[in-house]
Amino acid sequence: KGKCPEDGWDESTIELFLHELAIMDSNNFLGNCGVGEREGRVASGLVARRHYRLIHGIGRSGDISAVQPKAAGSSLLNKLTNSVVLDVIKLAGVRTVTSCFVVPMATGMSLTLCFLTLRHKRPKAKYIIWPRIDQKSCFKSMITAGFEPVVIENVLEGDELRTNLEAVEAKIKALGAENILCVHSTTSCFAPRVPDRLEELAVICANYDIPHIVNNAYGVQSSKCMHLIQQGARVGRIDAFVQSLDKNFMVPVGGAIIAGFNESFIQEISKMYPGRASASPSLDVLITLLSLGTSGYKKLLKERKEMFSYLSSELKKLADNHNERLLDTPHNPISLAMSLKTLDETNDAAVTQLGSMLFTRQVSGARVVPCGSVQTVNNYTFKGFMSHTNDYPCAYLNAASAIGIKKQDVDVFLKRLDKCLKTFRKEAKQEKSINEISDANAATEQLED
């Protein structure tokens, strides 16, 4: 039926299924005689076993989704994976999605593929409207495709950084709609930036007849992000949305899903991919979804949401204990931010030092963002880089509740963060005492004189 099974399969069933697919490929036929340049020959038995002897990859030279006659099993694997993934995207909240395919490139290069496909539809266009998000790969995706990003600075509303819709529309009018390739928006992001106002952007794109590509990197795991995409497509225009396999489905890095609401446009993107492609990302995600089933994946989504609430409440308590605060970012469903104002005022280098301390204590994924750092990416200078704006009011630390996170991860992180912050407070207290003694000695010497 091309659907993800409700209950996950056991490993032996999945392996049997993969072996059945593999024997449909010509390189595994007993009497096969190969005289071409690509015959699925593999020198290492270990490599062959790692790929379940599915060696031919997916697609043909002109279309990544095309069926390869001498690799019926690999082609079937590809078709099934795309069908199962489409089912899961619908289950996650984008119910009207019509088409998707797994591409063996991470999110950034997959976005580039979308932009290159649009080039043929809009030959005069040279600009991409991009509400700012300080993440290098999505910025480079536009540069690599040969377009000029038009950076729209975010607006600060309370603690949150939100889409400046007026600036987007003003820039479209100034540049001319025909000169704009697309609007490139974002759902999943680091707090205090929150998902773009997708519905409003989708309406603007529909009104000006401009394509709309959404970077949904790790948004599949969030019902809120998926709801924004669904609503955007309902009220306006969204041409494609791109998401990472590793971030949403807990598989190795190297694959993404390009999905959309117009089947012919998604097919155009798949035909833009030059040559055939590795089947590894498709194989990884199919194995994972068959082992989880829809019930297993739903359970992971539910647990992630529960852990987000737990992380939020516990991080707030810790922040209060250290005279800091959990930034109020209710529109961000995955990432949280805690101010580091006290730390920043104590010592200029303390914020970045905290990041190093956490990393050496085996805390991965937490980001510390100092005030005013400047970074140049492809000749474009970002002021306040990593904070998604030129001048955010305070330094802060990020932590995220992503799919697969456990209570133990949260507890250990909070314990180690608390210890690091206490170390800084102790050092600051000692420094203050030394300064006070020094000042007292100087005053005494003055009186004696």
ZAVO-777355 format. One record per residue (C-alpha): residue in one letter; x, z, y; residue number from 0. Coordinates in Angstrom, 2 decimals, always signed. Layout:
! ZAVO-777355
code:X:Z:Y:pos
a:X:Z:Y:NUM
...
! end
This chain:
! ZAVO-777355
code:X:Z:Y:pos
k:+0.00:+0.00:+0.00:0
g:+3.05:+0.17:+2.27:1
k:+2.20:+3.73:+3.33:2
c:+4.29:+6.89:+3.20:3
p:+3.06:+8.93:+0.16:4
e:+1.25:+12.13:+1.03:5
d:+3.30:+14.19:-1.41:6
g:+7.04:+13.58:-1.66:7
w:+8.58:+12.07:-4.78:8
d:+11.26:+13.88:-6.80:9
e:+14.83:+12.50:-6.77:10
s:+14.73:+10.93:-10.24:11
t:+11.58:+8.94:-9.33:12
i:+13.19:+7.69:-6.11:13
e:+16.37:+6.69:-7.97:14
l:+14.35:+4.85:-10.63:15
f:+12.47:+3.00:-7.87:16
l:+15.75:+2.01:-6.12:17
h:+17.30:+0.80:-9.39:18
e:+14.19:-1.35:-10.00:19
l:+14.63:-2.90:-6.56:20
a:+18.35:-3.43:-7.12:21
i:+17.90:-5.45:-10.35:22
m:+15.85:-7.98:-8.34:23
d:+19.01:-8.92:-6.37:24
s:+21.02:-11.86:-7.78:25
n:+24.34:-9.98:-7.72:26
n:+22.88:-7.65:-10.39:27
f:+21.58:-10.42:-12.71:28
l:+23.41:-10.30:-16.09:29
g:+24.12:-14.04:-16.26:30
n:+24.63:-14.63:-12.53:31
c:+27.20:-17.22:-11.47:32
g:+28.05:-16.93:-7.77:33
v:+29.95:-19.70:-5.98:34
g:+29.11:-18.87:-2.35:35
e:+31.07:-16.92:+0.26:36
r:+28.67:-13.96:+0.16:37
e:+27.63:-13.07:-3.36:38
g:+27.27:-9.27:-3.21:39
r:+30.57:-8.62:-4.96:40
v:+31.86:-5.06:-4.57:41
a:+35.38:-4.00:-5.60:42
s:+34.69:-0.26:-5.79:43
g:+32.24:+1.23:-8.25:44
l:+31.90:+4.25:-5.96:45
v:+30.79:+2.02:-3.07:46
a:+28.35:+0.16:-5.36:47
r:+26.81:+3.44:-6.55:48
r:+26.59:+4.83:-2.99:49
h:+24.42:+1.84:-2.06:50
y:+22.46:+1.80:-5.37:51
r:+23.93:-1.72:-5.88:52
l:+21.77:-3.02:-3.01:53
i:+24.68:-4.99:-1.55:54
h:+23.15:-8.02:+0.20:55
g:+21.92:-6.21:+3.29:56
i:+18.71:-7.26:+5.05:57
g:+17.48:-10.42:+6.74:58
r:+18.98:-13.88:+7.06:59
s:+21.34:-15.32:+9.67:60
g:+18.45:-16.23:+11.99:61
d:+16.12:-13.24:+11.60:62
i:+16.75:-9.63:+10.59:63
s:+13.21:-9.39:+9.17:64
a:+13.34:-12.59:+7.10:65
v:+13.28:-12.58:+3.29:66
q:+16.57:-13.47:+1.55:67
p:+15.75:-15.45:-1.67:68
k:+18.80:-14.22:-3.62:69
a:+18.12:-10.61:-2.58:70
a:+14.46:-10.06:-3.44:71
g:+14.99:-6.33:-4.02:72
s:+16.82:-5.73:-0.72:73
s:+14.19:-7.81:+1.12:74
l:+11.39:-5.78:-0.47:75
l:+13.22:-2.59:+0.49:76
n:+13.35:-3.82:+4.10:77
k:+9.65:-4.74:+4.22:78
l:+8.60:-1.44:+2.61:79
t:+10.79:+0.63:+4.95:80
n:+9.33:-1.01:+8.05:81
s:+5.81:-0.49:+6.70:82
v:+6.40:+3.18:+5.79:83
v:+8.05:+3.89:+9.17:84
l:+5.09:+2.26:+10.98:85
d:+2.76:+4.56:+9.04:86
v:+4.79:+7.63:+10.11:87
i:+4.87:+6.55:+13.80:88
k:+1.05:+6.36:+13.69:89
l:+0.92:+9.76:+11.98:90
a:+3.19:+11.19:+14.74:91
g:+0.72:+10.15:+17.46:92
v:+1.06:+6.48:+18.49:93
r:-1.99:+5.33:+16.56:94
t:-2.36:+1.85:+18.07:95
v:+1.23:+0.69:+17.39:96
t:+1.07:-2.66:+15.57:97
s:+4.63:-3.46:+14.58:98
c:+8.10:-1.99:+14.15:99
f:+11.38:-2.63:+12.40:100
v:+14.47:-0.62:+11.52:101
v:+17.60:-1.99:+13.17:102
p:+21.12:-0.96:+12.01:103
m:+22.26:+0.05:+15.48:104
a:+21.84:+3.33:+17.35:105
t:+19.42:+3.68:+20.30:106
g:+21.67:+2.31:+23.07:107
m:+22.44:-1.02:+21.39:108
s:+18.81:-1.32:+20.24:109
l:+17.71:-1.04:+23.89:110
t:+20.25:-3.76:+24.74:111
l:+18.62:-6.01:+22.12:112
c:+15.23:-5.47:+23.81:113
f:+16.65:-6.38:+27.24:114
l:+18.34:-9.52:+25.88:115
t:+15.03:-10.64:+24.36:116
l:+13.29:-10.22:+27.72:117
r:+15.98:-12.36:+29.41:118
h:+14.44:-15.50:+27.89:119
k:+11.00:-14.57:+29.19:120
r:+12.23:-13.75:+32.72:121
p:+15.22:-16.02:+33.46:122
k:+15.29:-15.18:+37.20:123
a:+15.37:-11.41:+36.66:124
k:+18.62:-9.52:+37.25:125
y:+17.48:-5.91:+37.90:126
i:+16.21:-3.10:+35.69:127
i:+14.30:-0.26:+37.37:128
w:+15.58:+2.98:+35.83:129
p:+14.39:+6.50:+36.71:130
r:+17.67:+8.41:+36.49:131
i:+18.63:+10.26:+33.31:132
d:+22.24:+11.35:+32.93:133
q:+22.96:+10.00:+29.49:134
k:+25.65:+7.34:+29.23:135
s:+24.33:+5.18:+26.38:136
c:+20.99:+4.30:+27.99:137
f:+22.81:+3.40:+31.26:138
k:+25.37:+1.30:+29.37:139
s:+22.61:-0.46:+27.40:140
m:+21.55:-2.21:+30.63:141
i:+25.11:-3.03:+31.75:142
t:+26.01:-4.43:+28.30:143
a:+22.96:-6.70:+28.43:144
g:+24.27:-8.09:+31.75:145
f:+21.71:-6.53:+34.12:146
e:+22.01:-4.43:+37.24:147
p:+20.45:-0.98:+36.90:148
v:+18.47:+0.13:+39.95:149
v:+18.71:+3.92:+39.80:150
i:+15.61:+5.78:+40.98:151
e:+16.45:+9.38:+41.85:152
n:+14.10:+12.03:+40.47:153
v:+12.05:+14.41:+42.62:154
l:+12.27:+18.19:+42.25:155
e:+8.91:+19.84:+41.61:156
g:+9.46:+23.57:+41.09:157
d:+12.29:+23.65:+38.55:158
e:+11.38:+20.27:+37.03:159
l:+12.87:+16.87:+37.80:160
r:+10.07:+14.28:+37.69:161
t:+9.61:+10.54:+38.19:162
n:+9.50:+9.35:+41.78:163
l:+6.62:+6.88:+41.44:164
e:+6.57:+5.97:+45.15:165
a:+10.27:+5.04:+45.01:166
v:+9.68:+2.91:+41.88:167
e:+6.87:+0.95:+43.54:168
a:+8.77:+0.60:+46.83:169
k:+11.79:-0.81:+44.98:170
i:+9.60:-3.32:+43.09:171
k:+8.19:-4.55:+46.43:172
a:+11.66:-4.71:+48.03:173
l:+13.31:-6.64:+45.17:174
g:+10.32:-8.79:+44.19:175
a:+8.59:-8.42:+40.80:176
e:+9.95:-11.74:+39.49:177
n:+13.54:-10.49:+39.98:178
i:+12.96:-7.37:+37.86:179
l:+13.51:-7.66:+34.11:180
c:+11.64:-4.44:+33.30:181
v:+11.11:-0.78:+34.00:182
h:+13.25:+1.32:+31.63:183
s:+11.66:+4.76:+31.27:184
t:+12.49:+7.83:+29.15:185
t:+10.48:+10.38:+27.17:186
s:+12.87:+12.77:+25.38:187
c:+15.45:+14.29:+27.71:188
f:+17.41:+17.44:+28.60:189
a:+15.61:+20.03:+30.74:190
p:+15.14:+20.48:+33.66:191
r:+14.42:+16.74:+33.62:192
v:+11.09:+16.13:+31.93:193
p:+9.59:+12.99:+30.34:194
d:+8.80:+10.22:+32.81:195
r:+5.25:+9.81:+34.10:196
l:+4.62:+7.13:+31.49:197
e:+0.95:+6.52:+32.18:198
e:+1.52:+5.92:+35.89:199
l:+4.59:+3.75:+35.23:200
a:+2.63:+1.73:+32.64:201
v:-0.12:+1.10:+35.23:202
i:+2.47:+0.00:+37.84:203
c:+4.03:-2.39:+35.27:204
a:+0.60:-3.85:+34.43:205
n:-0.27:-4.28:+38.12:206
y:+2.98:-6.10:+38.94:207
d:+3.22:-7.93:+35.57:208
i:+6.61:-6.35:+34.78:209
p:+7.67:-5.49:+31.20:210
h:+8.12:-1.82:+30.30:211
i:+10.68:-0.57:+27.74:212
v:+10.63:+3.12:+26.77:213
n:+13.67:+5.05:+25.55:214
n:+12.00:+7.43:+23.07:215
a:+15.35:+8.50:+21.53:216
y:+14.22:+11.74:+19.90:217
g:+10.55:+11.64:+20.88:218
v:+8.94:+10.93:+17.48:219
q:+9.28:+14.64:+16.62:220
s:+7.27:+15.60:+19.72:221
s:+3.48:+15.12:+19.77:222
k:+3.64:+15.29:+23.59:223
c:+6.14:+12.40:+23.87:224
m:+4.16:+10.30:+21.39:225
h:+0.92:+11.05:+23.25:226
l:+2.52:+9.81:+26.50:227
i:+3.41:+6.49:+24.81:228
q:-0.07:+6.15:+23.31:229
q:-1.72:+6.85:+26.68:230
g:+0.67:+4.56:+28.55:231
a:-0.21:+1.68:+26.23:232
r:-3.92:+2.46:+26.59:233
v:-4.08:+2.49:+30.40:234
g:-1.23:+0.11:+31.29:235
r:+1.72:-1.75:+29.83:236
i:+4.40:-0.72:+27.32:237
d:+6.19:-3.62:+25.62:238
a:+8.48:-1.70:+23.27:239
f:+9.64:+1.84:+22.57:240
v:+12.92:+2.66:+20.83:241
q:+13.76:+5.77:+18.79:242
s:+16.77:+7.01:+16.84:243
l:+16.66:+7.45:+13.06:244
d:+19.11:+10.35:+12.87:245
k:+17.44:+12.45:+15.60:246
n:+13.90:+12.06:+14.26:247
f:+14.35:+11.73:+10.49:248
m:+17.55:+13.68:+9.75:249
v:+19.60:+10.79:+8.33:250
p:+23.18:+9.71:+9.21:251
v:+23.79:+8.11:+12.62:252
g:+23.59:+4.33:+12.76:253
g:+19.98:+3.22:+12.91:254
a:+16.98:+3.00:+15.25:255
i:+13.37:+1.86:+15.20:256
i:+12.08:-0.71:+17.69:257
a:+8.28:-0.52:+17.88:258
g:+5.52:-1.94:+20.04:259
f:+1.91:-2.95:+20.51:260
n:+2.38:-6.75:+20.48:261
e:+3.49:-7.96:+17.06:262
s:+4.80:-11.31:+18.29:263
f:+7.09:-9.65:+20.88:264
i:+8.53:-7.23:+18.29:265
q:+9.16:-10.24:+16.00:266
e:+10.96:-11.97:+18.89:267
i:+13.29:-8.98:+19.20:268
s:+14.02:-9.03:+15.44:269
k:+14.85:-12.75:+15.68:270
m:+17.25:-12.07:+18.55:271
y:+19.51:-10.03:+16.21:272
p:+22.35:-12.40:+15.18:273
g:+23.08:-12.58:+11.46:274
r:+21.94:-10.38:+8.62:275
a:+22.41:-6.62:+8.75:276
s:+23.36:-3.51:+6.82:277
a:+20.59:-2.07:+4.66:278
s:+22.07:+1.47:+4.84:279
p:+19.85:+2.82:+7.67:280
s:+16.73:+1.38:+5.99:281
l:+17.76:+2.82:+2.64:282
d:+18.46:+6.27:+4.16:283
v:+15.14:+6.54:+5.98:284
l:+13.12:+5.21:+3.04:285
i:+14.70:+7.74:+0.64:286
t:+14.07:+10.52:+3.17:287
l:+10.41:+9.65:+3.79:288
l:+9.68:+9.16:+0.08:289
s:+11.18:+12.58:-0.66:290
l:+9.29:+14.30:+2.19:291
g:+5.96:+12.50:+2.03:292
t:+3.58:+12.76:+4.98:293
s:+2.87:+16.40:+4.16:294
g:+6.60:+17.26:+4.23:295
y:+7.18:+15.44:+7.53:296
k:+4.12:+17.09:+9.13:297
k:+5.46:+20.46:+7.99:298
l:+8.81:+19.76:+9.70:299
l:+7.00:+18.77:+12.93:300
k:+4.93:+21.97:+12.84:301
e:+8.01:+24.14:+12.20:302
r:+9.86:+22.48:+15.09:303
k:+7.02:+23.27:+17.47:304
e:+6.91:+26.90:+16.30:305
m:+10.69:+27.22:+16.73:306
f:+10.40:+25.82:+20.27:307
s:+8.00:+28.65:+21.19:308
y:+10.29:+31.21:+19.54:309
l:+13.45:+29.86:+21.23:310
s:+11.63:+29.81:+24.58:311
s:+10.43:+33.43:+24.40:312
e:+13.75:+34.81:+23.08:313
l:+15.87:+32.85:+25.58:314
k:+13.66:+34.17:+28.39:315
k:+14.33:+37.77:+27.26:316
l:+18.07:+37.13:+27.11:317
a:+18.04:+35.49:+30.56:318
d:+16.19:+38.48:+32.06:319
n:+18.77:+40.86:+30.55:320
h:+21.57:+39.00:+32.34:321
n:+19.79:+38.63:+35.72:322
e:+19.20:+34.95:+35.01:323
r:+15.97:+33.10:+34.34:324
l:+14.55:+30.56:+31.94:325
l:+13.80:+27.54:+34.14:326
d:+10.10:+26.69:+34.26:327
t:+9.87:+23.22:+32.63:328
p:+6.45:+23.11:+30.90:329
h:+6.47:+19.29:+30.69:330
n:+9.56:+19.21:+28.45:331
p:+8.49:+19.85:+24.82:332
i:+11.95:+19.89:+23.18:333
s:+14.66:+21.07:+25.59:334
l:+15.00:+24.34:+27.56:335
a:+17.32:+25.39:+30.39:336
m:+18.56:+28.82:+31.46:337
s:+20.09:+29.35:+34.90:338
l:+23.75:+30.39:+35.19:339
k:+23.59:+31.35:+38.87:340
t:+25.31:+34.74:+38.49:341
l:+28.10:+33.19:+36.44:342
d:+28.57:+30.33:+38.90:343
e:+28.81:+32.72:+41.88:344
t:+31.39:+34.91:+40.07:345
n:+33.89:+32.19:+39.20:346
d:+33.97:+28.41:+39.74:347
a:+35.37:+27.72:+36.27:348
a:+33.14:+30.25:+34.47:349
v:+30.32:+27.80:+33.70:350
t:+32.52:+25.27:+31.89:351
q:+34.43:+28.13:+30.28:352
l:+31.16:+29.39:+28.79:353
g:+30.66:+25.98:+27.16:354
s:+34.12:+26.18:+25.59:355
m:+33.50:+29.74:+24.40:356
l:+30.26:+28.75:+22.69:357
f:+31.85:+25.74:+21.01:358
t:+34.79:+27.76:+19.67:359
r:+32.23:+30.24:+18.31:360
q:+30.60:+27.39:+16.33:361
v:+27.60:+26.92:+18.61:362
s:+27.03:+23.15:+18.74:363
g:+24.52:+21.26:+20.86:364
a:+24.27:+23.75:+23.73:365
r:+25.23:+22.06:+27.02:366
v:+26.46:+23.86:+30.11:367
v:+25.89:+21.98:+33.35:368
p:+27.93:+23.02:+36.41:369
c:+26.88:+22.15:+39.96:370
g:+28.28:+19.10:+41.71:371
s:+30.28:+17.36:+38.97:372
v:+30.91:+13.67:+39.72:373
q:+31.32:+10.96:+37.09:374
t:+31.76:+7.20:+37.27:375
v:+30.10:+5.12:+34.54:376
n:+30.71:+1.35:+34.63:377
n:+31.65:+1.47:+38.34:378
y:+28.51:+3.43:+39.27:379
t:+29.22:+6.93:+40.60:380
f:+26.78:+9.69:+39.66:381
k:+26.86:+12.80:+41.81:382
g:+25.81:+15.98:+39.98:383
f:+26.29:+14.16:+36.67:384
m:+24.52:+15.72:+33.65:385
s:+21.94:+17.41:+35.88:386
h:+19.94:+14.14:+36.47:387
t:+20.05:+14.61:+40.26:388
n:+22.59:+14.76:+43.09:389
d:+22.14:+18.44:+43.96:390
y:+20.33:+20.65:+41.46:391
p:+19.90:+24.18:+42.92:392
c:+21.85:+25.98:+40.16:393
a:+24.18:+25.64:+37.20:394
y:+22.41:+26.02:+33.84:395
l:+22.67:+25.95:+30.06:396
n:+20.61:+23.71:+27.76:397
a:+19.32:+24.48:+24.28:398
a:+16.90:+22.35:+22.26:399
s:+14.47:+22.91:+19.43:400
a:+14.89:+19.70:+17.43:401
i:+13.48:+18.78:+14.03:402
g:+15.07:+20.76:+11.19:403
i:+16.07:+23.77:+13.33:404
k:+15.71:+27.13:+11.58:405
k:+15.03:+30.66:+12.87:406
q:+18.54:+31.61:+11.78:407
d:+20.00:+28.91:+14.10:408
v:+18.09:+30.38:+17.05:409
d:+19.01:+34.00:+16.24:410
v:+22.73:+33.27:+15.77:411
f:+22.85:+31.17:+18.95:412
l:+21.21:+33.91:+21.04:413
k:+23.49:+36.59:+19.59:414
r:+26.64:+34.59:+20.36:415
l:+25.43:+33.58:+23.83:416
d:+24.62:+37.21:+24.64:417
k:+28.11:+38.27:+23.54:418
c:+29.77:+35.57:+25.67:419
l:+27.75:+36.52:+28.77:420
k:+28.58:+40.21:+28.25:421
t:+32.28:+39.29:+28.12:422
f:+31.99:+37.58:+31.51:423
r:+30.12:+40.57:+32.99:424
k:+32.77:+42.95:+31.69:425
e:+35.57:+40.82:+33.14:426
a:+33.74:+40.55:+36.46:427
k:+33.27:+44.36:+36.55:428
q:+36.97:+44.94:+35.84:429
e:+37.97:+42.45:+38.54:430
k:+35.63:+44.18:+41.00:431
s:+37.17:+47.60:+40.16:432
i:+40.69:+46.23:+40.62:433
n:+39.69:+44.71:+43.97:434
e:+38.08:+48.00:+45.07:435
i:+41.21:+50.00:+44.10:436
s:+43.38:+47.45:+45.87:437
d:+41.20:+47.67:+49.02:438
a:+41.28:+51.51:+48.88:439
n:+45.08:+51.54:+48.54:440
a:+45.40:+49.16:+51.46:441
a:+43.09:+51.38:+53.57:442
t:+45.12:+54.50:+52.63:443
e:+48.38:+52.79:+53.57:444
q:+46.86:+51.79:+56.89:445
l:+45.79:+55.39:+57.63:446
e:+49.24:+56.73:+56.71:447
d:+50.83:+54.21:+59.07:448
! end
